[in-house]
Amino acid sequence: LKKSFPCSVVAMAGALRPLETLTAGDRILVGGDNFVSITPELAERFRPGDAILIVEETGELLHLPAAEKKATHDAVGRAKDAFDKMGSVTDEQIDDFFRRFSARLEDEAVWAVILEANAKDVAEAKAKGRSTTRLVATEKLRQGMIEGLRGWIGAASRRGASIETVEHKGWSVELVGSALGIVGFVFEGRPNVLADATGVLRGGNTVVFRIGSDALGTARSIMQQALDPSLAEAGLPAGAVTLVDSAARASGWALVGDRRLSLAVARGSGSAVATLGSLARQAGVPASLHGTGGAWMLASAKADLTKLAGAVEGSLDRKVCNTLNVLCLVRERAAELLPVVLTAMQKAAEGKNGPGAAFKLHVVEGDESFLPADFRERKVIVRRADGAHEEAQVDLLPESELGREWEWEETPEVSLKIVDDADHAAQLFNRYSPQFVACCLTEDSAEYERFYNRVNAPFFGNGFTRWVDGQYALDRPELGLSSWENGRLFGRGGVLSGDSVFTVRSRANQTDPLLKR
């Protein structure tokens, strides 16, 4: 070793031993050239069998209790056992599962039991002051789940599909689609995501997921009343869809770091998803991340006023990841564009909450002079997760906070920035945004193309922002949307759907028995 690497010092590691105790002040190596110290609180909580996870990008230490580690390990084990049996499952059996699952959700008696569990989840979330906008199991949510499940019946699958054949003299090679393996999901607290996750079964994969604690009771009920019976009746292996039955966030950390996963999908808040993504990358698990949301829109000096009004109003019907979050107006025409924008925002607020409803505007410091004085001083009722509050309609925002996503409940909220031109808007987008959705309102095709080529966004359009949705845009049930916040995606678009979770096998067919190289 010394001859081959004269400048290196090679030290042989000692035998691995279990970590049974922690002492405050102990140093933990991070990234090979940094360390963090164990805090007294962490040392006190640690018990034999627990684990300490290190987020190398931030140096954060995460405490993984033994119970959560075991629960997650066992759940992935069940999904692994099921995947080993999926090769003998037919496409017809998978169709039958989706048919039965959707039928059970349509059964009023089954749905009544699920609604009872959901009502408890909603009540507990409200008691904690949490948002329940996407937690409530409405009839619209139910029908969306049923429609999504039925969309997989008879859908094309890459499993066993011939992708390409290359002919040679005396032999050929065929590229064949195949199941990827176990997909791990960490979802936010929404009941419908459970149905979304089952889409990976279409390609012969299995799934294990952890859902946000707010929706855990609803998820358990859906599993017991509809999903598990449908798996069994269709002849799919037990464990093909497995719930990590834990309310602890630590179970999500353990899940994405399990090297038996072929893909980890994380959806939720920006900081939480960033942590999950780091843990997955450290474990060598490919990850599809959907964290901070919020769409950006540029209205240039050459924007059509009618199109601008429609785009703004259509982008604020409800708060989801693709809702308009930051609006940039070009300074040259801001005085004309701004009244159109304010009217459209008012219409969106009233369309959602009735006549007289308000919206909230966060104006970047230095740009407030573009707003009428009386508007800047106005007080309005803002409806948040914990109730109605009287607030100033306009707040000042540091430019550095343009990346903040407004998680509004009922009252639309948007950040406003006056920019010099489209290039200025692109610079701000690339610096502060989650690199997710960008839209450009202009009648100048050259300006549109220039902005498209400047912004680092996987989703780009010329109108409203809410089109960014797998089902709505591509007619495919969506498993998750990915931004470019952590880099561009290799070989795929920003929409992850069930039919995009596959691998490719190479199969040779030799017709010349005397073939040699």
C-alpha positions in Angstrom: 0.0 0.0 0.0 2.8 2.4 0.8 4.5 1.8 -2.5 1.3 2.4 -4.4 0.2 5.4 -2.4 3.3 7.1 -1.0 1.4 10.2 0.1 -1.4 8.3 1.9 -1.5 7.0 5.4 -3.7 3.9 5.6 -5.1 2.8 8.9 -6.9 -0.4 9.5 -10.3 0.0 11.2 -11.0 -1.9 14.4 -13.8 -4.3 14.7 -17.3 -2.8 14.6 -19.0 -2.7 18.1 -22.5 -1.8 19.0 -23.0 1.7 20.4 -24.6 1.3 23.9 -23.9 4.7 25.5 -23.3 8.3 24.6 -21.5 10.9 26.7 -22.0 14.6 26.4 -19.2 16.1 24.5 -18.4 13.0 22.5 -17.2 14.0 19.0 -19.0 12.6 15.9 -17.1 12.8 12.6 -18.9 14.4 9.8 -17.8 14.3 6.2 -14.3 13.3 7.0 -13.0 16.7 8.1 -15.6 18.1 10.5 -17.1 17.0 13.8 -20.1 17.8 16.0 -20.4 17.1 19.7 -23.1 15.1 21.5 -25.3 17.4 23.6 -26.3 16.5 27.2 -30.0 16.2 26.1 -29.1 13.6 23.3 -26.8 11.7 25.7 -29.6 11.5 28.2 -32.2 10.2 25.7 -30.0 7.6 24.1 -30.6 4.0 25.1 -28.9 0.7 24.0 -30.2 -0.4 20.6 -30.9 3.2 19.5 -29.0 4.8 16.6 -27.6 8.2 15.8 -28.1 9.4 12.3 -25.9 12.2 10.9 -27.1 14.6 8.2 -23.8 15.3 6.6 -24.9 18.4 4.7 -25.9 20.2 7.9 -24.1 18.3 10.7 -27.5 17.7 12.4 -27.7 14.6 14.7 -30.9 12.7 14.7 -31.9 10.3 17.4 -33.5 7.0 16.1 -35.0 5.0 18.9 -34.7 1.2 18.7 -38.5 0.8 18.5 -38.7 3.0 15.4 -35.7 1.3 13.9 -37.2 -2.1 14.3 -40.7 -1.2 13.1 -39.3 0.3 9.9 -36.8 -2.5 9.3 -39.6 -5.1 9.7 -41.9 -3.1 7.4 -39.3 -3.0 4.6 -38.7 -6.7 5.2 -42.3 -7.5 4.6 -42.2 -5.4 1.4 -39.0 -7.3 0.3 -40.7 -10.7 0.9 -43.6 -9.5 -1.2 -41.4 -8.3 -4.0 -39.7 -11.7 -4.2 -43.1 -13.1 -5.0 -44.3 -10.4 -7.4 -42.6 -12.1 -10.4 -45.4 -14.7 -10.4 -48.2 -12.2 -10.2 -50.0 -11.6 -13.5 -51.1 -8.2 -14.9 -54.7 -9.4 -14.6 -54.2 -9.9 -10.8 -52.8 -6.4 -10.5 -55.8 -5.1 -12.5 -58.1 -7.0 -10.1 -56.5 -5.3 -7.1 -57.1 -1.8 -8.4 -60.6 -2.8 -9.3 -61.4 -4.2 -5.9 -59.6 -1.4 -4.0 -61.6 1.3 -5.9 -64.9 -0.6 -5.4 -64.3 -0.8 -1.6 -63.7 2.9 -1.4 -67.0 3.3 -3.3 -68.8 1.2 -0.8 -70.8 3.5 1.6 -70.4 1.2 4.6 -66.6 1.0 4.1 -66.4 4.7 3.6 -68.4 5.4 6.7 -65.8 3.6 8.8 -63.0 5.5 7.2 -64.8 8.8 7.7 -65.1 8.1 11.4 -61.4 7.6 11.7 -60.7 10.7 9.6 -63.0 12.8 11.9 -60.8 11.8 14.8 -57.7 12.8 12.9 -59.1 16.1 11.9 -60.3 16.9 15.5 -56.8 16.1 16.9 -55.1 18.2 14.3 -57.3 21.2 15.0 -56.7 20.8 18.7 -52.9 21.1 17.9 -53.5 24.2 15.7 -52.5 22.4 12.5 -53.9 23.0 9.0 -56.6 20.5 8.0 -57.2 21.8 4.5 -55.9 18.6 2.9 -56.5 16.3 5.8 -60.3 16.2 5.6 -61.6 13.2 3.6 -64.1 15.0 1.5 -66.3 13.4 -1.2 -64.1 15.1 -3.8 -61.0 13.5 -2.3 -62.8 10.1 -2.3 -63.8 10.4 -5.9 -60.2 11.5 -6.8 -58.8 8.3 -5.2 -61.3 6.1 -7.0 -60.7 7.7 -10.3 -56.9 7.4 -9.8 -57.1 3.8 -8.9 -59.3 2.9 -11.9 -56.9 4.8 -14.1 -54.4 2.0 -13.4 -56.7 -0.8 -14.6 -55.4 -2.0 -17.9 -52.8 0.7 -18.0 -49.6 0.0 -19.9 -46.7 -1.4 -17.9 -43.0 -1.4 -18.6 -42.8 -4.8 -16.8 -41.9 -7.3 -19.5 -42.2 -4.8 -22.3 -39.7 -4.9 -25.1 -38.0 -1.5 -25.3 -35.5 -2.1 -28.0 -33.9 -5.0 -29.9 -30.4 -4.7 -31.5 -29.8 -7.4 -34.2 -26.3 -8.8 -34.8 -25.1 -11.6 -37.1 -25.9 -14.8 -35.3 -27.4 -13.1 -32.2 -29.5 -10.2 -30.8 -29.9 -8.3 -27.6 -33.3 -7.2 -26.4 -33.8 -4.4 -23.8 -36.7 -5.4 -21.6 -38.5 -3.4 -18.9 -38.6 -4.9 -15.4 -39.8 -4.1 -12.0 -37.5 -1.8 -10.0 -38.0 -3.2 -6.5 -39.2 -1.7 -3.2 -40.3 1.9 -3.2 -40.3 3.8 0.1 -42.6 6.8 0.5 -42.6 9.4 3.2 -45.8 11.3 2.8 -47.3 14.4 4.3 -50.6 14.0 6.3 -53.1 13.5 3.5 -55.4 10.5 3.2 -55.3 10.2 -0.6 -51.6 9.7 -0.8 -52.1 6.1 0.2 -54.0 5.4 -3.0 -51.3 7.3 -4.9 -48.6 5.0 -3.6 -50.2 1.8 -4.9 -49.5 3.0 -8.4 -46.1 1.4 -8.3 -47.7 -2.1 -8.1 -48.7 -1.6 -11.8 -45.0 -2.2 -12.7 -44.6 -5.2 -10.4 -43.0 -3.2 -7.6 -43.9 -3.2 -3.9 -44.3 -0.2 -1.6 -43.7 0.6 2.1 -44.7 4.1 3.3 -44.8 6.3 6.3 -47.6 8.9 6.5 -47.7 12.2 8.5 -49.0 11.7 12.0 -52.1 13.8 11.4 -53.5 11.3 8.9 -52.2 8.0 10.5 -55.6 7.0 11.9 -57.2 7.5 8.5 -54.4 5.5 6.8 -54.9 2.6 9.2 -58.6 2.5 8.5 -58.1 2.6 4.7 -55.6 -0.3 5.0 -57.9 -2.4 7.2 -61.2 -1.6 5.4 -60.1 -1.5 1.8 -56.5 -2.0 0.8 -55.5 -5.2 2.6 -58.6 -7.1 1.8 -58.2 -6.1 -1.9 -54.6 -7.4 -2.0 -55.7 -10.7 -0.5 -58.7 -11.2 -2.8 -56.6 -10.3 -5.9 -54.0 -12.9 -4.9 -51.2 -10.3 -4.4 -48.6 -11.2 -1.7 -49.2 -9.8 1.8 -46.8 -6.9 2.3 -47.0 -5.7 -1.2 -48.3 -2.4 0.3 -47.0 -1.9 3.8 -47.6 0.9 6.3 -45.0 1.9 8.8 -47.4 2.2 11.7 -45.7 4.9 13.6 -46.4 8.6 14.3 -42.7 9.3 15.0 -40.8 11.3 12.4 -37.8 9.0 13.2 -39.5 6.2 11.3 -39.3 8.3 8.1 -35.5 8.8 8.7 -35.0 5.1 9.1 -37.1 4.3 6.0 -35.3 6.4 3.5 -31.9 5.2 4.8 -32.8 1.5 4.3 -30.4 0.2 1.6 -33.0 -2.4 0.5 -35.0 0.4 -1.1 -34.7 0.9 -4.8 -36.2 4.3 -4.7 -37.2 6.7 -1.9 -39.9 9.3 -2.5 -40.3 12.1 0.1 -43.1 14.7 0.1 -43.8 17.4 2.7 -42.2 20.6 4.0 -39.0 21.9 2.6 -36.6 21.4 5.6 -38.0 17.9 6.4 -37.7 16.7 2.8 -34.1 18.1 2.6 -33.2 16.0 5.6 -34.8 12.9 4.1 -33.1 13.5 0.8 -29.7 13.8 2.5 -30.2 10.6 4.5 -31.2 8.7 1.3 -28.2 9.9 -0.6 -25.9 9.0 2.2 -27.3 5.5 2.1 -26.9 5.3 -1.7 -30.7 5.2 -2.2 -32.0 7.1 -5.3 -34.5 9.7 -4.2 -37.3 11.7 -5.7 -37.9 14.7 -3.5 -40.9 17.1 -3.3 -40.3 19.7 -0.6 -40.7 23.4 -0.8 -43.4 24.4 -3.3 -44.6 27.7 -4.6 -44.8 28.8 -8.2 -43.3 32.0 -9.7 -44.9 34.2 -12.4 -43.3 37.0 -14.4 -45.5 39.6 -16.1 -43.3 41.5 -18.5 -43.7 44.9 -20.1 -45.3 43.1 -23.0 -47.9 41.1 -21.1 -51.5 41.0 -22.2 -53.7 42.4 -19.4 -56.6 39.9 -19.9 -54.3 36.9 -20.0 -52.5 38.2 -16.9 -55.7 38.6 -14.9 -56.8 35.1 -15.8 -53.5 33.6 -15.0 -53.3 35.2 -11.5 -56.9 34.3 -10.6 -56.6 30.8 -11.9 -53.4 30.2 -9.9 -55.0 31.1 -6.5 -58.0 28.8 -6.2 -56.4 26.8 -3.3 -53.1 26.3 -1.6 -51.1 23.4 -2.9 -47.5 23.2 -4.2 -48.2 24.6 -7.6 -50.1 27.7 -6.3 -48.8 31.1 -7.3 -46.4 32.2 -4.6 -44.2 35.0 -6.1 -45.3 37.5 -8.7 -42.7 39.6 -10.5 -43.8 42.7 -12.4 -41.5 44.6 -14.8 -40.9 48.1 -13.5 -41.5 49.8 -16.9 -45.2 48.8 -16.9 -45.8 48.1 -13.2 -48.2 51.0 -12.7 -50.5 49.5 -15.4 -50.0 45.8 -14.4 -50.5 46.1 -10.7 -54.1 47.2 -10.6 -54.9 44.2 -12.9 -53.1 41.9 -10.5 -54.8 43.3 -7.4 -58.3 42.9 -9.0 -57.5 39.3 -10.0 -56.3 38.5 -6.5 -59.5 40.0 -5.0 -61.6 37.9 -7.4 -59.7 34.8 -6.4 -60.3 35.5 -2.7 -64.0 36.1 -3.2 -64.4 33.1 -5.5 -63.0 31.0 -2.6 -64.6 32.7 0.4 -67.4 34.9 -0.8 -68.0 38.6 -1.3 -65.8 40.9 0.7 -63.1 38.2 1.3 -59.5 39.4 1.4 -56.1 38.4 0.2 -52.6 39.1 1.7 -49.7 40.7 -0.1 -46.0 40.5 0.9 -44.2 43.3 -0.9 -40.4 43.2 -1.2 -38.8 46.2 0.7 -38.3 49.1 -1.6 -41.2 48.3 -3.9 -44.1 49.4 -1.6 -44.3 52.8 -3.2 -46.0 51.1 -6.3 -49.0 50.3 -4.1 -51.7 52.9 -3.3 -51.2 54.5 0.2 -54.7 53.5 1.4 -54.0 49.9 0.3 -50.8 49.7 2.3 -52.6 50.9 5.5 -55.6 48.6 5.2 -56.5 46.0 7.8 -58.3 42.8 6.7 -59.5 39.4 8.1 -57.0 36.6 7.4 -58.3 33.1 7.9 -55.5 30.8 9.2 -55.4 27.3 10.6 -56.1 28.5 14.1 -58.9 30.9 13.1 -59.6 34.4 11.8 -57.1 37.2 12.6 -57.1 40.9 11.8 -53.9 41.8 10.0 -52.4 44.4 7.7 -53.2 43.5 4.1 -49.6 44.4 3.1 -46.4 43.3 4.8 -42.9 44.2 3.9 -40.6 41.4 2.9 -36.8 41.3 2.7 -35.7 40.2 -0.8 -33.8 37.3 0.8 -37.2 35.9 1.9 -38.6 35.5 -1.6 -38.1 31.8 -1.3 -40.5 31.5 1.5 -43.6 29.4 0.7 -46.9 30.9 2.0 -48.8 28.0 3.6 -52.1 29.8 3.6 -55.3 28.2 4.7 -58.2 30.1 3.3 -56.9 33.6 2.5 -54.6 33.7 -0.6 -51.1 35.1 0.0 -48.6 36.2 -2.6 -45.1 37.8 -2.6 -44.7 40.8 -5.0 -41.4 41.9 -6.5 -40.9 44.7 -9.0 -38.1 43.7 -11.4 -36.0 45.6 -14.0 -36.6 43.1 -16.8 -37.0 39.4 -17.5 -33.3 38.7 -16.9 -33.6 40.3 -13.4 -36.6 38.0 -12.7 -34.7 35.0 -13.8 -31.7 35.8 -11.6 -34.1 36.1 -8.6 -35.8 32.9 -9.4 -32.5 31.0 -9.7 -31.2 32.5 -6.5 -34.3 32.3 -4.2 -36.9 29.9 -5.6 -37.3 26.2 -5.0 -36.5 25.7 -8.7 -39.9 24.4 -9.3 -42.5 26.2 -11.4 -42.0 29.3 -13.6 -44.5 31.1 -15.8 -44.0 34.0 -18.2 -46.7 36.3 -19.3 -45.5 38.1 -22.5 -46.6 38.6 -26.1 -42.9 38.7 -27.2 -41.9 35.2 -28.3 -38.2 36.0 -28.1 -38.5 37.3 -24.5 -40.5 34.1 -23.6 -37.8 31.8 -25.0 -35.0 33.8 -23.3 -36.7 33.6 -20.0 -37.3 29.8 -20.5 -33.7 29.3 -21.2 -32.6 31.4 -18.2 -34.7 29.9 -15.4 -33.7 26.6 -13.8 -37.2 25.1 -13.6 -38.5 21.7 -14.6 -42.0 23.2 -15.2 -42.5 26.2 -17.3 -45.6 27.8 -18.9 -47.2 30.9 -20.3 -50.4 31.1 -18.1 -51.7 29.8 -14.8 -49.4 27.8 -12.5 -51.9 25.2 -11.4 -51.4 23.0 -14.4 -48.4 21.3 -12.8 -50.0 18.0 -11.8 -49.4 14.5 -13.2 -53.1 13.6 -13.4 -54.2 16.9 -14.8 -51.4 17.5 -17.3 -50.3 14.0 -18.3 -53.4 11.9 -17.5 -51.3 9.8 -15.1 -51.8 9.3 -11.4 -49.0 11.2 -9.8 -46.7 9.8 -7.1 -44.8 13.0 -6.6 -43.4 16.1 -8.2 -39.7 17.0 -8.1 -38.1 20.4 -8.2 -34.5 21.1 -9.3 -33.6 22.5 -5.9 -31.1 19.7 -5.4 -30.0 19.5 -9.0 -31.5 18.5 -12.3 -33.0 15.0 -12.7 -31.1 12.4 -14.6 -33.1 10.9 -17.5 -36.6 11.9 -16.4 -39.1 14.7 -16.0 -40.4 16.3 -12.8 -43.5 14.1 -12.6 -43.0 10.7 -10.9 -45.8 8.3 -11.9 -46.3 4.6 -11.4 -45.3 3.7 -14.9 -41.9 5.5 -14.6 -40.7 3.3 -11.7 -38.9 0.5 -13.6 -35.5 -0.8 -14.6 -34.2 -2.3 -17.8 -32.7 -5.8 -18.3 -30.7 -6.9 -21.3 -31.6 -10.3 -22.7 -29.4 -12.0 -25.4 -30.7 -14.5 -27.9 -28.0 -16.5 -29.7 -29.0 -18.2 -33.0 -25.4 -19.1 -34.1 -24.1 -21.9 -31.8 -20.6 -21.3 -32.9 -20.5 -17.6 -32.1 -17.2 -16.3 -30.7 -15.6 -13.0 -30.1 
